[in-house]
Amino acid sequence: MNRSHGAYALLICAVCAAYFNALWGDFQFDDYNVIVQNPVVHSWAAWWSEVPHGIRPLLKATYTLNWILGPDAFGFHLLNVLVHAGNTLLVYALTTALLRELEARGARLWASGERDTLTPALLAALLFAVHPVQTEAVTYISGRSVSLMALLYLGSVLAYVRGRAADETRQRWLLYGLSPGLFVLALLVKEVAVTLPAALLLWEMLRGAGRPSWSVILRRQALHWTVLAAAVVVLFRHPGYYPLLAFSFSVRSLQDAVLTQIHGIVYLLSRLVWVHHLNIDPDLPVISRWTPALAAEGLFLATCLGVGVISLRRHPWVGFGILWVFLHLLPTNSVVPRLDVANERQLYLAGWGGFLLIGAALAQLLRATLRPQIVSALSVLIVVGLGAATVLRNEAYRTEVALWEATVRESPAKARAYNNLGYAYALAGRPGEAEEAFGTALRLDPEFALARQNLSSVRSK
């Protein structure tokens, strides 16, 4: 077994260890609307009839496949974990390719010989595999929209990178066939894949002065940009997508959306560190004016973005990691207003940039220290600790009651969380606790009609 095969085996084992208990989780929250109570995904005929006017047809096709094979949650969870395992391997392959690009520029990140015990590529992939912030995209069945899109997105980037290296060989099909084809499929899963051409440009910038001319680069990417242009046209003309976009912009003003998302992005980035405060329904405010705290957060984000741009030349791994994060938060956390300000699954693909930075930083420490075994041991402890936190977080998805009890602990002032907890109690045959939860929701929001209706329903039984 060569080194790459050993790394792949280790990564698969890490995913299995972190997510083995996710397989026995229940359907949760949006799973009922998009899967359990949605006849569109219960047969191939129904799925096909909805394709011309529905959205995300490839995502729904996977739901249909799961439902036909067996409508219990186990099969859905198994596919989610397999998708995450595939993404982990792609992250390792891409990080390895990225580091080779940097080495070609003289920006070597790891030492040779005995100190090369844990490469940043392997560490970044391990962090991607086991970090508990990924659970919302993996353990939450509806999170598949993000993880499956990421599988096709990362596959497209890898095909581009390898096809570009073989541009003058028989493998041009990777560059001009497989890569744009996977881009199309990613868009059919989730429309936020529109960032892919920009991600390819960011990759090209890694080569610095040694990159080919922009005319050559744009010629290589012509099909990707053509697909993007077609996707934008479909987005604005499709009967399924345009009403959703129009509704989003009716939620709040552009100014409020931007101010709100400054705080939302900082919240998401903090989840990379505060792993014990993960929350499927965070209570984040809608912000309409500048405050000193918001100004400080805005300055922090602007500084990070500036460091990313400036670092592309001298410290390209830093620049790439930072800009990758911002690029992949742009579609969901910028100018488009959202009912839910931020969700952890939005970090799934963006998080690779952060994990790359951590892996590179530890690699530099490994290179400089006289005791590399200490750094390696520290890396192992971090990975094992994050994996254990993921196993614990998976337990919150075991039942609806467990999930919403965990949620109200993190969002004690959010009426919707208590309403969902009450509904979970009612389904579990615990009417007294359901009535108390609905009552709390109404105390927090006296105008919450659904909670009032649910409370009346429980009392009438």
VOGU-3710 file (C-alpha; in Angstrom, 3 decimals, decimal comma):
1> mnrshgayal> 0,000/0,000/0,000  1,510/3,338/-1,035  1,238/6,492/1,008  -1,787/7,898/-0,838  -3,722/4,671/-0,402  -2,896/4,698/3,296  -4,141/8,281/3,581  -7,389/7,413/1,811  -7,918/4,440/4,118  -7,274/6,595/7,182
11> licavcaayf> -9,737/9,234/5,982  -12,454/6,649/5,332  -11,904/5,203/8,816  -12,129/8,716/10,302  -15,480/9,375/8,596  -16,833/5,999/9,737  -15,704/6,585/13,314  -17,199/10,085/13,449  -20,528/9,227/11,805  -21,298/5,597/12,683
21> nalwgdfqfd> -24,015/6,694/15,126  -25,542/9,114/12,611  -27,032/6,166/10,702  -29,730/5,642/13,321  -30,956/9,228/13,418  -34,546/10,216/12,720  -36,117/12,452/10,094  -35,984/16,062/11,321  -37,526/19,477/10,644  -37,425/20,179/6,861
31> dynvivqnpv> -37,049/16,456/6,143  -40,813/16,141/6,502  -41,585/18,900/4,004  -39,049/17,905/1,369  -39,119/14,114/1,765  -41,587/12,380/4,088  -44,670/14,435/3,226  -43,610/15,319/-0,319  -45,226/12,976/-2,897  -42,931/14,365/-5,600
41> vhswaawwse> -40,061/12,226/-4,301  -42,097/9,069/-3,634  -42,032/7,712/-7,194  -40,094/8,214/-10,410  -43,251/9,182/-12,279  -44,024/11,948/-9,774  -40,420/13,147/-9,835  -40,345/13,293/-13,634  -43,638/15,187/-13,859  -42,237/17,873/-11,562
51> vphgirpllk> -38,900/18,345/-13,354  -40,054/21,063/-15,855  -41,232/23,470/-13,162  -39,530/22,263/-9,976  -36,149/23,151/-8,524  -33,090/21,028/-7,670  -34,126/17,985/-9,734  -30,947/15,978/-9,162  -31,203/16,402/-5,395  -34,819/15,225/-5,510
61> atytlnwilg> -33,784/12,281/-7,680  -31,532/11,045/-4,863  -34,398/11,417/-2,401  -36,630/9,441/-4,761  -34,023/6,701/-5,069  -33,727/6,454/-1,293  -37,502/6,425/-0,813  -38,028/3,640/-3,347  -35,250/1,520/-1,849  -36,793/1,956/1,606
71> pdafgfhlln> -38,578/4,938/3,153  -36,912/4,626/6,555  -34,285/7,160/7,578  -31,378/4,671/7,672  -30,866/4,586/3,891  -30,972/8,371/3,669  -28,351/8,682/6,383  -26,148/6,028/4,786  -26,056/7,896/1,484  -25,305/11,175/3,284
81> vlvhagntll> -22,327/9,603/5,055  -21,059/8,076/1,793  -21,283/11,486/0,107  -19,318/13,028/2,984  -16,673/10,318/2,663  -16,366/11,116/-1,044  -15,990/14,814/-0,275  -13,279/14,046/2,265  -11,253/12,138/-0,314  -11,718/14,970/-2,823
91> vyalttallr> -10,529/17,511/-0,248  -7,392/15,434/0,311  -6,735/15,105/-3,425  -7,311/18,815/-4,035  -5,205/19,919/-1,080  -2,380/17,671/-2,284  -2,635/19,206/-5,763  -2,714/22,699/-4,269  0,405/22,081/-2,210  2,212/20,827/-5,296
101> eleargarlw> 1,287/24,049/-7,053  2,715/25,997/-4,126  5,873/23,911/-4,088  6,355/24,755/-7,766  6,348/28,420/-6,681  8,914/27,683/-3,975  6,323/27,951/-1,197  7,003/24,549/0,362  4,859/23,892/3,432  6,251/20,686/4,785
111> asgerdtltp> 9,657/19,453/5,694  11,292/16,396/4,227  12,595/13,270/5,886  11,654/12,265/9,386  9,593/15,384/10,105  7,192/14,661/7,264  4,942/12,659/9,592  1,672/14,460/9,004  1,255/16,498/5,845  -1,039/19,526/5,800
121> allaallfav> -3,084/17,830/3,064  -3,915/14,892/5,302  -4,575/17,109/8,308  -6,870/19,449/6,356  -8,838/16,462/5,056  -9,076/14,927/8,540  -10,411/18,203/9,932  -12,957/18,341/7,099  -13,929/14,733/7,853  -14,501/14,973/11,592
131> hpvqteavty> -15,234/18,607/12,521  -18,677/18,706/14,190  -19,783/21,815/12,283  -20,186/19,452/9,303  -22,956/17,493/11,030  -25,727/19,750/9,748  -24,735/18,905/6,178  -24,212/15,202/6,925  -26,362/13,997/9,832  -29,318/16,248/8,994
141> isgrsvslma> -30,807/14,494/5,956  -31,925/17,723/4,247  -28,349/18,931/4,534  -27,645/16,675/1,556  -28,400/19,642/-0,694  -25,061/21,100/0,425  -22,941/17,952/0,723  -24,073/16,456/-2,604  -23,539/19,776/-4,377  -20,062/19,899/-2,803
151> llylgsvlay> -19,256/16,394/-4,103  -19,982/17,423/-7,690  -18,380/20,870/-7,214  -15,116/19,514/-5,817  -15,113/16,793/-8,459  -15,409/19,477/-11,126  -12,508/21,459/-9,636  -10,324/18,335/-9,436  -11,141/17,384/-13,047  -10,202/20,918/-14,108
161> vrgraadetr> -6,922/20,869/-12,190  -5,854/17,508/-13,569  -7,149/18,240/-17,045  -5,317/21,549/-17,116  -2,068/19,767/-16,319  -2,778/17,418/-19,231  -4,090/20,114/-21,564  -1,969/18,896/-24,466  -2,623/15,166/-23,929  -5,486/12,793/-24,515
171> qrwllyglsp> -6,941/13,733/-21,124  -8,357/17,014/-22,395  -11,800/15,472/-21,770  -11,245/16,146/-18,064  -10,910/19,859/-18,759  -13,497/20,301/-21,477  -15,913/17,472/-20,715  -15,986/16,101/-17,177  -15,332/19,347/-15,306  -18,083/21,470/-16,931
181> glfvlallvk> -20,399/18,439/-16,890  -20,013/18,052/-13,125  -20,580/21,805/-12,800  -23,960/21,400/-14,516  -24,868/18,538/-12,183  -23,834/20,585/-9,129  -26,183/23,376/-10,241  -29,001/20,823/-10,552  -28,462/19,966/-6,892  -28,109/23,470/-5,436
191> evavtlpaal> -27,828/26,772/-7,224  -25,075/28,147/-4,950  -22,653/26,183/-7,133  -22,573/29,310/-9,326  -19,291/30,263/-7,626  -17,354/27,487/-9,372  -15,864/29,539/-12,260  -14,618/32,094/-9,740  -13,084/29,256/-7,700  -11,214/28,102/-10,815
201> llwemlrgag> -9,855/31,622/-11,300  -8,747/31,666/-7,668  -6,900/28,398/-8,237  -5,123/29,822/-11,272  -3,931/32,747/-9,163  -1,925/30,316/-7,021  0,659/30,088/-9,782  1,551/33,766/-9,468  3,838/35,083/-12,186  4,234/31,560/-13,570
211> rpswsvilrr> 0,637/31,229/-14,646  -0,292/31,324/-18,340  -1,870/34,387/-19,898  -5,434/35,250/-18,945  -6,514/34,552/-22,512  -5,296/30,961/-22,155  -7,009/30,615/-18,771  -10,307/31,986/-20,032  -10,152/29,704/-23,047  -9,761/26,738/-20,709
221> qalhwtvlaa> -12,719/27,940/-18,663  -14,943/29,039/-21,544  -17,397/26,175/-21,064  -17,657/26,834/-17,320  -18,488/30,502/-17,878  -20,975/29,542/-20,587  -22,692/27,186/-18,153  -22,759/29,971/-15,554  -24,363/32,422/-18,005  -27,001/29,848/-18,925
231> avvvlfrhpg> -27,652/29,141/-15,237  -28,232/32,827/-14,504  -30,752/33,029/-17,351  -32,567/29,940/-16,046  -32,526/31,306/-12,506  -34,398/34,443/-13,541  -36,787/32,779/-15,994  -37,555/29,428/-14,368  -41,029/29,271/-12,749  -39,595/27,520/-9,719
241> yypllafsfs> -36,546/29,661/-9,009  -37,622/33,224/-9,762  -40,495/33,385/-7,219  -38,118/32,194/-4,492  -35,590/34,857/-5,416  -38,286/37,536/-5,537  -39,599/36,456/-2,137  -36,109/36,615/-0,640  -35,700/40,251/-1,658  -39,103/41,062/-0,155
251> vrslqdavlt> -38,035/39,829/3,274  -35,957/42,893/4,182  -34,087/45,778/2,608  -30,677/45,416/0,994  -29,068/47,472/3,752  -30,606/45,338/6,478  -29,523/42,182/4,657  -25,900/43,303/4,444  -25,703/44,515/8,049  -27,373/41,352/9,291
261> qihgivylls> -24,977/39,136/7,359  -21,889/40,847/8,759  -22,868/39,428/12,119  -24,075/36,193/10,505  -20,699/35,502/8,884  -18,821/36,175/12,119  -21,204/33,784/13,866  -20,512/31,070/11,280  -16,748/31,506/11,492  -16,950/31,238/15,270
271> rlvwvhhlni> -18,505/27,775/14,905  -15,133/26,513/13,698  -13,900/27,156/17,248  -16,951/27,025/19,540  -17,880/23,477/18,595  -19,836/22,959/21,819  -22,416/25,591/20,798  -23,671/24,127/17,530  -27,294/24,940/16,812  -29,652/23,971/14,005
281> dpdlpvisrw> -31,788/27,093/14,622  -29,556/29,922/15,918  -31,245/33,027/17,277  -29,505/35,689/15,202  -30,948/39,209/15,042  -31,959/41,224/12,001  -29,777/44,348/12,166  -30,908/47,678/10,706  -28,205/50,085/11,843  -24,534/50,240/12,662
291> tpalaaeglf> -23,451/49,690/16,245  -19,934/49,687/17,745  -20,042/45,886/18,012  -21,162/45,489/14,401  -18,508/47,964/13,238  -15,856/45,871/15,006  -17,157/42,720/13,288  -17,189/44,486/9,929  -13,596/45,660/10,479  -12,576/42,116/11,382
301> latclgvgvi> -14,078/40,694/8,183  -12,595/43,469/6,042  -9,177/42,843/7,598  -9,433/39,111/6,910  -10,436/39,780/3,315  -7,590/42,248/2,883  -5,077/39,793/4,329  -6,396/37,158/1,920  -5,868/39,369/-1,117  -2,435/40,618/-0,022
311> slrrhpwvgf> -1,234/37,132/0,956  -1,882/35,559/-2,437  1,552/36,687/-3,593  3,884/35,921/-0,685  1,862/33,415/1,330  -0,492/31,920/-1,247  -1,875/29,186/1,017  -3,085/31,876/3,416  -4,633/33,928/0,629  -6,287/30,926/-1,000
321> gilwvflhll> -7,718/29,634/2,282  -9,202/32,973/3,313  -10,591/33,818/-0,118  -12,046/30,319/-0,518  -14,047/30,844/2,685  -15,386/34,237/1,625  -16,154/33,086/-1,920  -18,312/30,205/-0,717  -20,198/32,263/1,835  -20,969/34,911/-0,788
331> ptnsvvprld> -24,115/33,324/-2,344  -25,806/32,610/0,986  -24,490/35,296/3,326  -24,205/38,595/1,503  -26,873/40,666/-0,259  -29,700/38,129/-0,647  -32,003/38,429/2,392  -32,690/35,175/4,250  -35,406/34,152/6,686  -32,756/32,201/8,599
341> vanerqlyla> -29,769/34,497/8,910  -27,202/31,684/8,998  -27,059/27,899/9,124  -24,020/25,790/9,921  -24,301/23,785/6,701  -23,274/26,931/4,808  -19,766/26,313/6,177  -19,539/22,809/4,699  -17,745/23,706/1,465  -16,391/27,044/2,707
351> gwggflliga> -14,760/25,314/5,669  -12,106/23,689/3,495  -10,325/27,051/3,350  -10,234/27,255/7,141  -9,057/23,673/7,517  -6,330/24,336/4,942  -5,089/27,277/7,015  -5,004/25,158/10,178  -3,192/22,334/8,393  -0,655/24,736/6,887
361> alaqllratl> -0,070/26,458/10,227  0,601/23,167/12,001  2,853/22,075/9,141  4,906/25,243/9,548  5,121/24,575/13,263  6,152/21,015/12,522  8,878/22,313/10,234  10,244/24,768/12,780  10,046/22,805/16,020  12,863/20,665/17,383
371> rpqivsalsv> 10,246/18,193/18,627  7,992/17,394/15,678  6,483/14,495/17,605  4,804/17,017/19,894  3,134/18,780/16,973  2,051/15,453/15,490  0,609/14,384/18,835  -1,194/17,724/19,138  -2,668/17,260/15,663  -3,890/13,783/16,558
381> livvglgaat> -5,467/15,069/19,762  -7,280/17,818/17,869  -8,639/15,366/15,297  -9,708/12,833/17,923  -11,325/15,535/20,064  -13,276/16,954/17,125  -14,334/13,456/16,109  -15,638/12,786/19,614  -17,558/16,081/19,499  -19,111/14,982/16,198
391> vlrneayrte> -20,237/11,686/17,702  -21,881/13,606/20,549  -23,532/16,059/18,163  -24,928/13,163/16,113  -26,810/12,034/19,199  -28,835/15,258/19,092  -30,232/14,099/15,736  -31,272/10,700/17,105  -34,823/11,908/17,842  -36,813/15,081/17,266
401> valweatvre> -37,123/15,624/20,999  -33,354/15,392/21,476  -32,675/17,849/18,643  -35,088/20,523/19,830  -34,146/20,136/23,483  -30,558/20,838/22,396  -31,768/23,758/20,283  -33,710/25,547/23,030  -30,647/25,320/25,253  -28,720/27,317/22,648
411> spakaraynn> -31,659/29,552/21,569  -33,617/30,092/24,801  -35,301/33,259/23,469  -36,424/31,861/20,102  -40,124/31,072/19,899  -39,829/28,801/16,854  -37,443/26,482/18,671  -39,919/26,027/21,538  -42,786/25,502/19,102  -40,825/22,762/17,336
421> lgyayalagr> -39,950/21,224/20,682  -43,613/21,227/21,644  -44,527/19,541/18,373  -41,853/16,886/18,978  -43,197/16,283/22,498  -46,744/15,936/21,129  -45,646/13,361/18,539  -43,794/11,477/21,282  -46,962/11,257/23,387  -45,864/13,768/26,024
431> pgeaeeafgt> -48,751/16,277/26,009  -47,897/17,986/29,299  -44,407/18,907/28,155  -45,779/19,865/24,725  -48,241/22,293/26,322  -45,464/23,852/28,386  -43,228/24,286/25,315  -46,036/25,867/23,250  -46,797/28,165/26,148  -43,174/29,272/26,304
441> alrldpefal> -43,225/29,960/22,558  -46,268/32,201/23,010  -44,725/34,066/25,923  -41,708/34,788/23,721  -43,880/35,755/20,738  -47,554/36,435/21,561  -48,329/36,802/17,824  -47,038/33,324/16,948  -50,198/31,898/15,365  -48,831/28,406/14,740
451> arqnlssvrs> -47,812/27,961/18,367  -51,282/29,117/19,467  -52,891/26,637/17,080  -50,653/23,814/18,314  -51,387/24,673/21,946  -55,140/24,553/21,288  -54,737/21,209/19,528  -52,877/19,681/22,483  -55,403/20,960/25,019  -58,341/19,629/23,016
461> k> -57,072/16,056/23,160
//
